[in-house]
């Protein structure tokens, strides 16, 4: 949310500014604008409220020019001074760079953004389909897990039953053998 700029004059610091002067780098209320216009009629003045004026001017202190270009090498907005080669001045940081008009790069970026949004929407659909398939697989795995548990339980029930049966047989055989031995022992004792 953009905060309303106030007039740069201390006496009017509580009054909302309506104009920005690029050359003076000041904000002016209606009262100050009249005096300023009489003194500096050729200054570039921009009406506030329609757009954030600070984003349209070069931040280089000595330039104070409108940003009209884009440097592709440095991914940076530039003014005419940034791309100009002026002898003896600290200008021209982007003279050897690939520079284009802001509108051209804006259109390129908007188209790239639209492509990226479309790509992300497609990916989102693919992910959603994959998630649905994954949910189905998880349900099948859970069903298979329960089936395996039932099968293992049945097998071990059969094994336990067979072991119990075999245990009973062995115990009976032991009893029979001992009973025969005892019977034979009784016979031997009787015969003596």
FENZI-V444260 format. One record per pair of residues at least 4 apart in sequence whose C-alpha atoms are under 7 Angstrom apart, sorted by sequence separation. I is the first residue (numbers start at 0). J is the second residue. D is the distance in Angstrom with one decimal. If there is no record, write none. Layout:
I	J	D
I	J	D
This chain:
8	12	5.9
20	24	5.5
27	31	5.5
28	32	6.2
29	33	6.8
31	35	6.1
32	36	5.9
33	37	6.5
34	38	6.4
35	39	5.7
36	40	4.8
59	63	6.7
70	74	5.5
77	81	5.6
78	82	6.9
79	83	6.0
99	103	6.8
100	104	6.7
101	105	5.8
102	106	6.1
103	107	6.3
104	108	6.0
105	109	6.0
106	110	6.1
107	111	6.1
108	112	5.9
109	113	6.1
110	114	6.2
111	115	6.1
112	116	6.1
113	117	6.2
114	118	6.1
115	119	6.0
116	120	6.1
117	121	6.2
118	122	6.1
119	123	5.9
120	124	6.3
121	125	6.3
122	126	6.1
123	127	6.1
124	128	6.1
125	129	6.1
126	130	6.0
127	131	6.3
128	132	6.2
129	133	6.0
130	134	6.1
131	135	6.4
132	136	6.2
133	137	6.1
134	138	6.2
135	139	6.3
136	140	6.1
137	141	6.1
138	142	6.2
139	143	6.0
140	144	6.0
141	145	6.3
142	146	6.3
143	147	6.1
144	148	6.2
145	149	6.3
146	150	6.2
147	151	6.0
148	152	6.0
149	153	6.2
150	154	6.2
151	155	6.1
152	156	6.0
153	157	6.2
154	158	6.1
155	159	5.9
156	160	6.0
157	161	6.0
158	162	6.0
159	163	5.9
160	164	6.1
161	165	6.1
162	166	5.9
163	167	6.1
164	168	6.2
165	169	6.1
166	170	6.1
167	171	6.1
168	172	6.1
169	173	6.1
170	174	6.2
171	175	6.1
172	176	6.0
173	177	6.1
174	178	5.9
175	179	6.1
176	180	6.1
177	181	5.9
178	182	6.0
179	183	6.0
180	184	6.0
181	185	6.1
182	186	6.3
183	187	6.2
184	188	6.2
185	189	6.1
186	190	6.1
187	191	6.3
6	11	5.8
7	12	6.1
20	25	5.5
27	32	5.8
47	52	6.9
57	62	6.5
58	63	6.9
70	75	5.2
85	90	6.2
99	104	7.0
6	12	5.1
19	25	5.8
20	26	6.5
57	63	5.5
69	75	5.8
70	76	6.1
84	90	6.3
85	91	6.9
5	12	5.7
19	26	4.5
56	63	6.2
57	64	5.6
69	76	4.4
70	77	6.7
83	90	6.5
84	91	4.8
5	13	6.3
6	14	5.8
18	26	5.8
19	27	6.2
56	64	5.6
57	65	6.1
68	76	5.8
69	77	5.6
83	91	4.7
5	14	5.6
6	15	5.9
18	27	5.3
56	65	4.4
57	66	5.7
68	77	4.9
81	90	5.7
82	91	4.8
5	15	4.4
6	16	4.6
16	26	5.6
17	27	6.1
18	28	6.8
55	65	5.7
56	66	5.2
66	76	6.2
67	77	6.4
68	78	6.1
80	90	5.8
81	91	4.7
82	92	6.5
84	94	6.3
4	15	6.0
5	16	4.8
16	27	4.9
17	28	5.4
55	66	5.3
66	77	5.2
67	78	5.6
80	91	6.3
81	92	5.6
82	93	4.9
83	94	6.1
3	15	6.6
4	16	5.6
16	28	4.3
17	29	6.7
66	78	4.3
81	93	5.8
82	94	4.7
15	28	6.1
65	78	5.7
14	28	6.5
64	78	5.7
7	25	5.8
62	80	6.1
7	26	5.2
6	26	5.1
7	27	6.2
22	42	6.2
57	77	6.6
5	26	6.9
6	27	4.7
22	43	6.7
57	78	6.0
6	28	5.3
20	42	6.7
21	43	5.6
20	43	5.9
21	44	6.1
20	44	4.4
72	96	5.9
19	44	5.5
20	45	6.5
72	97	6.2
18	44	6.4
19	45	5.1
70	96	6.4
71	97	5.6
18	45	5.5
19	46	6.5
70	97	5.9
71	98	6.0
18	46	4.6
19	47	6.8
70	98	4.5
17	46	6.0
18	47	5.4
69	98	5.5
70	99	6.8
17	47	5.2
68	98	6.5
69	99	5.4
68	99	5.6
69	100	6.0
68	100	4.5
69	101	5.4
67	100	6.1
68	101	4.9
67	101	5.7
22	63	6.6
21	63	6.5
